[in-house]
Amino acid sequence: MRRFGLHLGLLIVSAVVLLPPLWVLRTSLVPESLSYSTDLLPQPTLENYVGLFTRNHFGTYYLNSLVVAIGSVVLALPFAAMTGYAFAPLQNGGPAARFAVLATQMLPPVAIVLPTFTLFRMLGLTNSLTGLVIVYAALNLPFLTWILMGFFEGIPVDLEWAAQTDGATAWGAFWRVVLPVSLPGIAAAGVLGFILAWNEFLFALVLSGPATATVPVALAALQTSNGVQIAKVSAGVVLAILPLVIASRFIQRFIVQGLTFGSVK
């Protein structure tokens, strides 16, 4: 009975967690007129997905999000790796420098979005993917730094000493020993940074234009004078979470490897 109760509780919790995304998937596969019906799957159709790409130019917004998210991670990861390595094994800057990096995450985005817009307008970076890449890289840099600090702290210092004993410089030990050993942690941090950039809405709304909008902004634009096009929104949500589902499969493996890569084999 105890085992039966445990499995029953797990089934209930799983149903509560899985029902909303499954119902969103169901709503995306029915016509707009039947989107609020309680039937399981009446008249399944791909009309909502086709309409997103043919009439709402969702493919352009999807590509914009991919470019911005990947570009911001590629830009931020090298700086985060060097900063995290300087903070963790080398102990540069002390606790004050670490707290200064962490303190930047305490500012609410709404407090800096208008100054950022003013600065980027002066630099001509509004309504451009380059501006969004720079903003997202700056927003994710403190978070990625703290993530990588934890991974770098797990690397045995003996590996660096052995490399320097063989004639490597501090930079050579970092490049040839520390980075290859910490690749699982860097990959996990990169996936987390991709997810944060992919889901960001406020800066994309303020800094982008009709041609450079991202997926969250495009989904918000589906609200019309006749109300929210819930079937199209559901189709857009399914497409929006697809890269995150794929990324989550990778991040599970990389986080497990990252938690154990510091062990001396």
N, C-alpha and C positions, 0 to 999 in steps of 0.2 A: 504494500500500500504506500509506503514511503517513496519507493521508486516511481510508482504510478503517479503520485502527487507531484513529484519533481518534474517528470516528463510533461504532465498536464500543464504545470505552470510555465515551463519552457515553451510549449506550444502556444499558450495564450500570449505570452510576451512576444513571441515571433510573429504571431498574427497581428498584434497591435503595431509592431514595427513595419511589417511588410505590407499591410493593407493600404496605407496611403500611396506609396509609389506604384503598387499594382493597380490601384484605382485611377491614378493619373495615366498609366499606360493604357488602361481600358478606355478612358475618356478621349485619349488621342486617336483612338481607332474607330470612333463613331462619328456620324455627322453632327454638326453644331446643334441641329434641332433636337437631337436625342442625347445631348451631353449631360443633361440633368436627369435622365431617366434612371430608374433603379434596376433595369434589366442588366444582365451580366455583360453581354456583348451583342447588342442589336445592330444589325446591318454593318458589319465591320468594313472599313474603308481606309484607304491611305490618302484620302482627299486633303486632310489637314496637313500632312507632311508635304504633299505636292504643292499646296497653296503657299506654304511658308517659303519655298524656294522659288516659285514662279511669280508670286504677287508681292511677297514681303521681303524679297532679296535676302533671305536668311543665310544663304551660302556666303555672301560677302561678310556679314557680321560674324559668322562662325570662323571664317578665315582670319578676320581681324583679331578675334579673341585668341586663336592659336598663335598668331604672330606675336601679339603683345605678351601673352603668358610665357611662351618659350623664350622670347627675347629678354624679358625681365629676369628670368632665372639665369640665362647665360651671362647676363651682365652682372648680376648680384653675386653669384656663387664664387667667382674668384676672389672678390673683395671679402666676402664672408669667410672663406677658407683662410685667407691670410690673417684677417683680424682675429678669428677664433683661435688660430694657432698661436698668435702673439699673446692672447689673453690666457689660454689654458696651459700649455707646456712651458712657455717662456716667462709667464707671469709679468708681462709688460703692462705698465699703467696702474696696476694694483686694483683694489676693489672699487676705487672711485671711477676709473675708466669703464669698468664693467657696468656699474650702476648708471653711468651717463648713457651708455648704449641702451640699457634696459629702459631708462626713463623716457626715451623717445617713443616707446610703445604705449606710454600712458596718456599721450595726447589723443583726444578724440579726433577722428579724421575731419569732422565738420569744422574744427577750429583752425585747420590749416588749408582747407580746400580753396578758400577765397584768396589768401595770399599766394598760393601756388598758381591759381588761375591768372592773377595779376602779373606775376613774374613770367609765366609761360607766354602770356599774350605779348609782353615786351620783347621776348626772345623769338616770337613767331613759331612757338611750338604747340599752340592750340590747334585743334582739329587735325591732329597728325598722330600716327601710330608711334612715331619716335618719342613724342612727349609722354604718351602713356607708358611706353617701355621704361623711360627714365623715372617716372613717378612710381611705378610698381616696383622697380628695382630698389629705389630709395626706401619705400615702405617695407619691403621684405628684408632688407639688409640687416637690421637689428635682430629680427626673429631668426633668420638663417645663421647669424653669427652665434647666437646663444645655443641653437641646435647643434652646430658643429663644435662648439666648445666642449659639450658633453662627450662627443665622439672622440675628440682629440685627447681628452683627459684619460681615456681608456687605453691609449696606445702606450706600451711599455717604453720608458725612456731609454732602456738598454739598446733598442733598435737604432735610435739616433746616435747614441754614443758609439755603437759599433761602426756605423757609417762614417762618423767623423774620425774614428780611429783609422779607418781605411783611407783617409785622405779627403773625404767629402767636406765641403763647407756647410755652414748652417742652412743656406739656401739649397745646396745640393741634397742634403739629408731630407729637407722638407719636400723637395720635388721628386726625388728618386725613391724615398722610403715611406715618408708619412702619407703622401697623397695616394700611392697605390694601395697601401694597407687600409686607408680610410675611405676607399671608393664606395662601399655599401652605405656608410653614413652620409657621404656627399650626395649619393643618389637619392636617399630618403629625404634629405633636406631639399633637394631639387624638386621632388614630387610635391612636397608640402608647399613650397613656394609657388609651384604651378597652380595648385588648387586655390591658394589665396588670391593670386592674380586673376584666375579664371572667374572667380565669384565676385570680384570687386565691382561695385555699382556706382558709388558716389563720385569718384574722380572720373570715371568713364562718362558719367552723365554730364559733368561740368566741362571737361576738357575735350570731349570728342564732338564730332559733327555728324551729319547724315551719312557721309561716306566712311567714317572711321568709328562708328558706334560698335560696341561689343555685344555679346549675346545677352547679358542682363539688361542692357538698355533697350535692345530690340524686343525683349519679352515685355518690358514695361510699356513699350509703344503699342502693344496690341490692344490696349484699352481705347475704345472708340466712343463716339457720342451715343452709340446704341448699347454700350456696356462692354464688359470684358468678353472677348472671344475665347471662351474657356477651352474649347476643343483645340484651337490653334495654340493657346498657351500651354496646354498639356503636351501637345506634340513638341513644342519648343523646349519644354522642361525635359522631356525624355532625351532629346538630342543634346541638351546642355549637360545633363548628368552622365552621358555616355563616356566622355573622356575621363571623368572623375572615377567612374566605376573601373575603367581600365587601369587608371593610375593607382587605385586602391589595391588592385591585385599585385602590382609591382611593389608598392610601399610596404605591404605586409612582409614580403620576403626580405626586402632590404633592411627594414627595421630590425628583424630578427638577426640578420647577419651583422648589422651595425652594433647591436647590443653585445655581440660575442666576438667582434673582430679584434678587440684589444687583448684577448687571451693569448698567452704564449703557447703555441702549438708544440 
